């Protein structure tokens, strides 16, 4: 059960002045089964130093919040268990937390800039392409960022800094130590916590006027359309093929522009799909690649600066779209090479009439199972290929135990066929490193033979055993 009570609060003293002080103070309290929500309204009349328009805006905001709380209260009474998960600031079992926050923020359309906004954005306000009208467009725009990693972090913080009014951050993952070299909005203190909540907190610290809603969930066919429909622009900051197809189809069906970025090793790419008559992702890639041919940051590595650069470009493209600036990377692909410092732009093929989702006779009219379509899970984690049968495989722990047995090492030639850079990071004792691509070279074959002879001689002297060659991938 829930109830509302109204009570007077202790009179606060905010100013010191000889002027007579008048005030009207009240508070509303909404009592839920597990927590209490308080909201208070304070009105100070006689102080000329207070901005009347700002006070009126605050009062209007408070009234809206009261209406939202009333709506939440009614929904709570109808559905006490709820279905949606809470991120911050409202009860865990509130069934409409995210929707209420979004609807409240998205319904507020700014018609003028206050003094604080003018001071904050003054350096970009003087740009002819932006001005007051453009800044209001930014403040009234909304952007959905899917992926709170190396691309999503710089994109989110620069969009918030520029004054985008409403941000949504989607990520199911938690912060790990291995993320921090490139995902710069997270911290050591946040390890184990939700990435989406971490970015939302960073955004709020930078610009409290921006509404940032975290979605700690896996984006899939069941929820993508509802989420994409709520926002003006979508940023694909993910690192897997299945989610790219999912976001592409959702944005085409919802008629939303999709700003797509990717980064791997020292290279990055950027383009804008489904905008200004340009192609979508399926126009360029009608069929997904085989899963075993796809390399991501987890398996291929990345220098943290590279996704930072691409994420900033994604923020720039989103800002230009929100401002209505026609120059964009629609129908063009930006290629960034961090090693030689080059930036190249290539022209993409136009929109394809036979495209399955945006063509003249589309076959994809609803979202499908994209993990099945791509043959891979929607995750950026390393994929286990399982190329060998279980009886032909051995774990590192089991191998280490076997090697500790007496004289076993002298009867084996142990090869580590990973790249040399991985071998240098960590390795088991008694292994020699020959990358798998070099195994067929004559000098490597000779090395293995010499090692086998040496091990055989050592083993025969010890106990007359034979020599075998084993490999470790």
Order of alpha helices (4+ residues) and beta strands (2+ residues): beta-beta-beta-alpha-alpha-alpha-alpha-alpha-beta-alpha-beta-alpha-beta-alpha-beta-alpha-beta-beta-alpha-alpha-alpha-beta-beta-alpha-alpha-beta-alpha-beta-alpha-beta
